[in-house]
Amino acid sequence: MGQRIKIKALLESDATNIDVTVKGWVRTFRNNQFIALNDGSTNNNVQIVVDFENTDAALLKRITTGAALSVTGTVVPSLGKGQKIDIKAKEIEILGDSDPEKYPLQPKKHSLEFLREIAHLRFRTNTFGAVFRVRNSLSFAVHQFFQERGFVYLHTPVITASDAEGAGEAFKVTNLDLDNLPRTDSGEIDYKQDFFGKATNLTVSGQLEGELGAMALSDIYTFGPTFRAENSNTTRHLAEFWMIEPEMAFYDLDDNMDLAEALLKYVIKYALDKNREDIEFLSQRLQEEDKQKPQNERSEMTLLEKLEFCLENDFVRLTYTEAIDILKDSTPNKKKKFQYLVEGWGTDLQSEHERYLVEKHFKKPVILTDYPKEIKAFYMRQNEPDANGRETVRAMDILFPGIGEIVGGSQREERLDRLEKRMDEMGIPKEELWWYLDTRRFGACPHAGFGLGFERLVLFVTGMGNIRDVIPFPRFPKNAEF
């Protein structure tokens, strides 16, 4: 009995004339002689050569696309093209049959939409095998990056009574009987009778709780699921997604930008080193897809070039005010080519503006800072008004080619009076966030943090076009399948 080995390890080793056992699923079986077997460790299959004249015909019949096999045999140099080695089968065991008439994954090209409908089987395709191996590496690299820098990994709550962003689009959590809701005298739902004794929801961000950790442990990060009940069906939105949110005590905005740039470069480089083969496959796939598009919609860079572009360039840093001046004077704005014209200061930048700055103007990743106070969250540190009396906050967004914003963060407002005044202006109840304000009462210090939507990062690194294709089981309006 040969020792079991993963197909990736076998193909990378040069050993021949040894006995091994491989286990996996049949991709194809041709001429009753050649099985292409895959176990998900790589997109490459190993070829099993069957001595069909001396193999039971009933067994051969059961070797069908999708069937699970255990094969023991001798590794020999391959006589065929396209592979270095074959396994000459001595023993084939069928671990699980697959009815070829009913198996939805035939050896042909399937649309991504179709594969979303069979998300329980799409992992077996080359595209999704590559995507989820890359996702795994990026996930590991995120932890490694922070752990190497002495950060503490903190689990912030999934169920919370606060809405960090003031987004108001949260999923409610309750164990009340929905057919018989308890009411107060004024007719409102009586949450005092609910499980937690108050209205609660699934978290939209771990940031506020993360700040509490940073006020004692100095540097923390969260990496967990977050939820938005936004009725949005775009290629960029999910109802359940993962967020990486570090919070650092004694950091200012510059330190924050340095850390975010270092993190992005680190994880992209890790994926390129670890999953080169998968990324090359995805890059190739993207080029094929691009050929179907009209010339003006094609990417200027291949996926590999885009990733190298982010590693090789220092990110350009400029203020929102400087960006507005560039955009206002830009050709697409003057010729009314932008869908949303940039009228002037105070405009909320759209993805087309962000991409223009990165891809056309600077040709480098861009970090935009110091946004108008009015378009940003209450917890961002306020700058002194400029010469024109314009009020800005110490925010920063990192913009990438093809995707626009990938990271959003800020230096946090540590001055209690400023924070309370801003909360009043925005109608945020202070009594509900008493614990957040307490950290400004007892040993406040400058601190900063940012959020990186993990699926957006995976989308960027894999070159996939739809965020539903980079999370194993996507949750979006009218869909919670699997």
Salt bridges, closest charged atoms under 4 A:
GLU12 OE2 - LYS8 NZ 2.72
ASP14 OD1 - LYS84 NZ 3.29
ASP19 OD2 - LYS90 NZ 2.59
ASP97 OD1 - ARG62 NE 2.84
GLU148 OE1 - ARG149 NH1 3.93
GLU211 OE2 - ARG412 NE 3.90
GLU211 OE1 - ARG440 NH2 2.88
GLU211 OE1 - HIS447 NE2 2.82
GLU230 OE2 - HIS237 NE2 3.63
GLU247 OE2 - ARG412 NH2 2.56
ASP258 OD1 - ARG317 NH2 2.76
GLU261 OE2 - LYS265 NZ 3.05
GLU261 OE1 - ARG317 NH2 3.31
ASP273 OD2 - LYS269 NZ 2.78
ASP278 OD1 - ARG133 NH2 2.91
GLU280 OE2 - ARG276 NE 3.29
GLU288 OE2 - LYS291 NZ 3.52
GLU289 OE2 - ARG285 NH2 2.82
ASP290 OD1 - LYS293 NZ 3.61
GLU300 OE2 - LYS360 NZ 3.11
GLU308 OE2 - ARG276 NH1 3.62
ASP314 OD1 - LYS265 NZ 3.79
GLU352 OE2 - HIS353 NE2 3.74
GLU359 OE2 - ARG355 NE 2.83
ASP370 OD1 - ARG394 NE 3.94
GLU384 OE2 - ARG418 NH2 3.08
ASP386 OD2 - ARG390 NE 3.18
GLU391 OE1 - LYS373 NZ 3.38
ASP397 OD2 - LYS376 NZ 3.36
GLU413 OE2 - ARG415 NE 2.77
GLU414 OE1 - ARG381 NE 2.88
GLU420 OE2 - ARG441 NH2 3.70
ASP424 OD1 - LYS430 NZ 2.63
GLU425 OE1 - LYS373 NZ 3.55
GLU425 OE2 - LYS421 NZ 3.36
GLU425 OE1 - ARG422 NH1 2.67
ASP438 OD1 - ARG441 NH1 2.68
GLU455 OE2 - ARG135 NH2 2.87
ASP469 OD2 - ARG116 NH2 2.84
ASP469 OD1 - ARG122 NH1 3.17
